[in-house]
């Protein structure tokens, strides 16, 4: 994705622009009016801002008198803004035709109103919720963060899931990614996808692809409203993938499902969790996945959660992780983007900036800043997005900052059934800590890259039982990594994970 700002003579000074936004949000009257635009209109069943924008764009023709009045005000503001930035109004109108763009704009403005202009930026609602809709799974993955297998007895009913989707839609969540377990085998998943789509939510799904190798089945998901699918593939060799997933033939099924969804024309991402088990296959995988037609290749950071706590010896060293991220950065092109959940990817990228590449990756896309002034935005949107750009929901409705946090009370945010979602998002103690990069410990706390990185908070918590601890996956925290590995290796004991899973470990790398 290329973020441009027009020609150099018309380029806005981002520093001044950010300062202007800060002045607006610091003004009590301006903040009041901004919040008023974000109030919910019961007649139009959306915020006044969303209703007014749709009236301005002509995608709706009726609305309450307040929303109509606001539409005229917005039209004036947009015309003036387009003129100021040398951008044709029609270009802006075409961009805003996308309903998800409107939802995203609402969330950005609400975030400014609620939290101010700050680093890191916090939207008014999560851009994405990853909803582990069931613990049932048709595989036996040795790294599964959910420790999935059988359906839990306390999983939400269909009625409760629909009520939850209503709550998330009203709160302004832009996207929901159904995961698991294996979401494709949930008996009501097609209904949930269709309902979410009809609520104007961008619907994604993370799957092992096993049953979706059947073309007719995959078509049913697309017809219901699925727009983005992430399919796991953990090696270029079938044996690598199948041994990791615990099911023979899983690799072939995954590849077939990728091909099915590429043919269907929706957005396809292939994902792999990078470990000692498959690190030597990543370079070949990049070419293979690109040839399959996937638009994104996601390199997942290994995190010792769930079953992953039993294979800590498969975690990459900081040097290996850095080298793989450098390879990923160099292999990005217009045909396929390579992303990573490792926040260090942004640090690697910033060290490799050139005239040919001005990309600084985030968790959710790879923005390329054609104007250096706009690179200031990276410090607002970059870094670990847990509890900031996304959250996770468990099959029983429990909520956590992201799927890789263990299911412990001290990091549990609440339950979708029992607490006000918006109150949790705005004023939860755990989220407030996660959003404060000034209290990070170790090198993470003093690192000049903490605003574009800050380390993976789930890795910090799973290794040190502290969400502000240093991320041992970073080369700047290599001493912490060595201490961790040596403690496990030299003591030669059963390492007791915070979730009280007793596991026997031998470090592969003692250097």
N, C-alpha and C positions, 0 to 999 in steps of 0.2 A: 504494500500500500504506500502510495507516494503522497506525502502531505506537502502541498505547495502553497505559495503565498503571492502569486502574481509575479510581475517583473521586479527587478531590484529597486527601481525608482519608486515603486508603489508599495514596497515591502513594509509591513507594520513593524514597529519596534515592540517585540513581545514583552520586554520588560515594562514599557509604559502601559501596554494593554493589560498586563497582569495587575499592575498598580492601580489602574482605573477600575478594574473589577473589584479589587480589594476595597477601594474607596466607596464603591457602591454598597458592598455588603456591610461595611462598617457604619453606613448611614442608616439609622433606625427607620426612617420613613421609606427609604428605597427598599430596605429589607422587608418591610411590611407589605409594600405593593407587590414585591416579587413573590412572597408567600401567598398573597391573595390570588395571583395568577395560577398558583399550584393547588388551590383548594379544589375539592371534588364537587363537581356539578351533578346532582342527583338526576336532573332532567336529561342531561346529555350523556350520563353514565361514563364520564371521564373527567380529568382535570380541566379547568377552564382553558389552560394553555393548549392542551391537545385539541380540544373542541374548536378553539379560535383558529389554530393553525389549519385544521381540516376545512373550516369555512373559508379561510383565505385561499387555500389551494383548490377549492371547488370539489373536494372529494366527499363533502357533505353539504347539503343545501339548507338544512334547518337546524335551529339551535335556540337556546334561551336568549333573551335580550342582552344579558350581561356578556355572554360568550360572543354574540354578534358585535357588540360594542368593542370588546377586546380584539376581535378580528380586524376591525378597522384600524385600531391602534397598532397592531402588529404589522399590518400592511404598510403603514407609514414608516415604522421602525426598520422593516426589512428593506424598503426602497432606499432609505437614507444610508443604511449599512452597506448595501450593494454598491451604491455610488461611491461611498468613502473608500471601499476596498477595490474599486475598479472591476467589480464582478457583475456580469449581467444578471438582472433580477430573474430572468427565465432560467438561468443556470441554477440559481438557488432554489427556485420552485421545483425544478425537475429533481434536484437532490432530495428535497423534502417530501416528494411523493411517496417515498418508502416509509411505511407506517412504523417500522422499527427505528428509523432515524428520528421520528417524532418522539417515540418513547425514550430514546437515548437522550435527546435534547431536554426533555422534561426532567430526566434523572440528573443530568449535569446541572441544570439551573436550580433544581431543588437541593442538590449537594452544596452549591455555592450559598444558597439561602440558609441552610441548616448548619453547615460546618465552616463556611467562609472559604477564602482562597488560601489554600495551605498545601504544604508538601508533607506527605503525599496527598493527592486529591481524593476526596471521598464523595461518591455520588449519592443522590437522595435515596437510592435503593440499589441492591446488588444488580450489576449488569447481567449476571448469570447465577442461577441456582442449579447446583448439581443434586438431583434428587435420586438417591438410591432407593428405587421403588420397591425392591424386594431383595431378600437374601438368597432366594432360590437361584441355583446356577447349574449349568450342564457341564461345567469343567471343574478342574481341581488345581487351579493356578497356585504355584508355590509362593508367589509374591503378593497374593490378594490382600489389599488393605482392609477389605471388609470381612475377611475370613468367611467368605460365603460358602454355601452348600445347600442347606435346606431352608425352606421358608420359615420365618419366625412366627410364633403364635400371636404376637402383638402387632403385626403389621396393620397399617391403616385400612379401613374398609373403603370400598369404592366411593361411598358418599363422603367420607372424610377426605379422600384425595381430591375430589371435585371441590369441596369447600376450601381446601388448601390452595388449589389453583386459583380460585376466586380471590383469596386473600393476597396471593402473590401478584396477581394481575392488578388489583386495586392499588397495591403498594408501589407499582411502577417497575416491577421486574421485567427486563427486556427479553431475556432468554431463559428457557428451562432445558437442561440436559438430563434426560432420564438415563440412569445407570443402575448398577446393582452390586452384587449378584449379576444376573443376566436379564436385562429389562425385556428383551424380545420374547422371553417365555412367560412373562406375566400375562394372565388371561385377559386383562382389561387394558393392556398397553395401547392398543389401537384407539380405544375410546379416549384415553388420556391425551394421546397425541392430537386427535381431532378436536377435543375440547379446548386444549391449550391454543391450538392454531386459530380456532374461532374467536378466542379472547384477544387475539392480536399479539400473541407471544411467539417469539422465534423458537421453534422446537428442534432440539438436537437429541441425539441418542448415542451413548457409548456402548458398544457391543463386541462380543467375540466373533460375531458373524456366522456362527455355526448353522443355525436354521435358516439364515438369510442367503445361503448359497442357492436356495430355491428361488428362482426368479419371480415366480408368482407371489411368494410370501414377501419378498423385498418390495414388490410393487404395491402391495397392500399398505405398507408403511408410508410410502411416498404419496399414495392417493389420500391417505388420512391427513397429511399435512407436514410430514417430516421433511425438514429442509437441510439438515446437516447431520451427517453420520460419521462417527469415529469408530474405526475398526482396528482391533489390536492385531499386530503382527510382530512377533518377537525374534525374528531371524530371517536370513536369506535362505537358510537350510531348513527344510521341513522338520528334521529331527530336533533342531534347536528349539523351534516353536512348540512342537508337540510335547517335548519333554518338560518344557516350562509350564505348559497348560495342562498336562496330565491326561491328554486325550489324543489317541492316534487319529490321524487324518484331519486334525484341527487346522493345520496350515493350508491345506487345499481348500477347505471350506471358507476360510478367511479370505483367501485370494479370490475365490469365486464371488463372494459377497461384495468385495471391493469393485469387481468388474460389473456386477449387477447395478450397483448404485451409481457408478460412473456413467453407465449406459442410460440410467434413468434421468440423469442431468442434475442431480442435487449436489451439494457441496460435500466432498468426500475427504476425510482426513484419515491417514493411517498413523497409528500410534504404537510406539514400542517403549518398554521400560528398559533403560540401558543399565546393564550390570556386567560383572566379570563373565557371566555366562554368554553374552552375545556382543560384547564391545568390539570384537575384531570383525564383526559382520556389518557394522553400521555404514561404512563407506559404500559397500556393494548394495546395501539396502536402499540408500538414497537414490541410486540409479534405477533400481528395480521398482521402487514405489512411484517414481516419476513416470516410468514407462507404463505403469498400470493406469495412470491418468488421475491419480489423487492430486488435489490442489494444495494440501498441506501434509507435511510429515512432522509429527509431534514426538520429540524425544522426552520421555517422562523421566524425571529425577527419581531415582530409587529412594523410597522412604520406608524405614523399618516399622511399619504399622501392620496390624492384623497378622496374617501369615508371614508377611515380610520380616517380622521380628525374629523369625526362625532362620533367616538366611542373611544375617548382617554381614557375614564374610563375603557375600557377593557384591557388596557396595563398592563403587569405584573410589579410587584414591583421588584426591583433589587434582593431581597432575593429569591423570587419565581423563577426568571430567572436562578439564580445561581444554585439552587437546581435541576431544570429540566436539566440543562447542566451537572451536576454531574451524574444524572441518565443516561443521554445519553452516557456519557463517559464510564460508567461502563457496559453498555449494548452492546458496540461495540464488534463484533466478525467477524470471517472470512466469515460467511454466509451473514451478512448484516452490512454495515457501517452506522453509524448515524452521520450526519453532521448538521451544523447550520450556518446561516448567521450572528449570533451574534458573533462579534469578541472576546467577553469575553470567548468563548468556549476554546480558546487556553490558556487563563490564568487559567481557571479551570483545564485544562488538565495538565499544567505544575506543578500545586500544587498537582497533584495526580500521578505523575510519579513513577514507581516502576520497579523492575526487570522484572515483567511480562508484563508491558506496557510502551513503550517509545513513545507513539503517541502524537504529537502536531498538532491539527486540523488546517486546513485552510478552506477558503470558498469552495474550489473546490475538495479537497480530504483530506484524513487523513493519512499523512505520518507517518510511524513508524520508528524511527531512531535506528537501531540496534547498531550503533556505536555512543557513546556520542559526539565524535568530530564532527559528521555531524549535531548535533543539532544546531550548529551555523547557519545552513541554515535557520532555522525557523525565525530568525530575518530579513532575506532578503525576504522571500516569505510570511510571515504571516501578519495578520492584515487586516483591511478593504481594499478591492480590488477596491473600486469605483474609476474610472478614472486611474487605474493602471493596473489591470488585466482584467477589463471589462469596457464596456460602454453600453449605451442604445440608441436606435433609436426609435423615435415616428412614428406613421403612416404617418405623413406629411414630414418625413425626419429630423426633429429637433433632435439634439443629446444632451444627458445629461450624467453626470458621472455614474449614474446607474438609474434603473427604479423607485427607491423610492424618487428621488428628484422631488419637485413640478415643474411645467412648468412655471418657472419664468425666466425673461431675465438675471438676474445676475448669474444664474447657467447654462444657456444654452450655449453650446459649439459652436454651429453653425448649419448648415444644410447640410445634405449629398449631396444635389443638388448644393449648392452654394459655398462651401469652400473646399479647399484642405484638405482631411482627414488627410494626414500625417502631414501637418503643424499644424493642430489642436492638434494631439496627441503629437507632440514634443514640442510645444511652446504655449500652451494655459494658460492664467493666472489662471483660475479656477483649472485646472489640476495641475499646479505648486503648488498651495496652498494645495490641497489635498494630494500631494506626500511629503509634508514637515511636518514631525512629530515633528520638533523642535518648531513649533509655535502653537501647540495644547494648549488649555486653560483648566483651572480647574485641577483636578487631572490627567486627560489624559496627560497633558503636562509634568508632573514630574514623572509619573508612570514608574517603572522599566520594566514594560511589554509593553510599548507603541510600541515597534517594532514588537511584535507578536500579538498586539491587536490594541491599538490606538483609540478604540471606533468606533461605527458606525457613519459615517459622515452624512448620510442621516437622522438619528434620531436627531443628533445634530442640523442640519439645520431646520428640520421640527418643532422642539420644540423651538429653540432659534433664528432662522433666521440667523445662523452663522455656516459655515462649520467647523470652528475650535473650536467651543464650546464643553464643556464636554458632553459625552453621558450619559443621565440620567438613562440608563438601567444598569449601572455598580454599584456594591455594594460600590466601592470606591467613587462614586458620589452620594451616597444616600441622602446627604443633599440637593443637587440640585433637586433630585427627590421629596423629601418631600416639598420643597418650591414650586415646580411646582404644586403638587397635592393640597397643602393647599391654594395656590392662587386661584385656580379654585373653590375649595370647599368653602372657607371662604367668598369670594367675592360674590358667588352665582350669577354670572353674565353670560351673553352670551359671551363665550370666542371667540375672533375673531382670527381665524387661519390666518397664513401668506397668504393663498390663498383667504382670505376674505370670508370664509364660516362661517356663524354664527351658532354656535352649543351650545346647553345647556348641561352642564356637571355636574355630581355629582360624586365626588371621592368615590370609593368603600372602599379604605383603607386610614384611617385618622391616622394610627399609625405611 
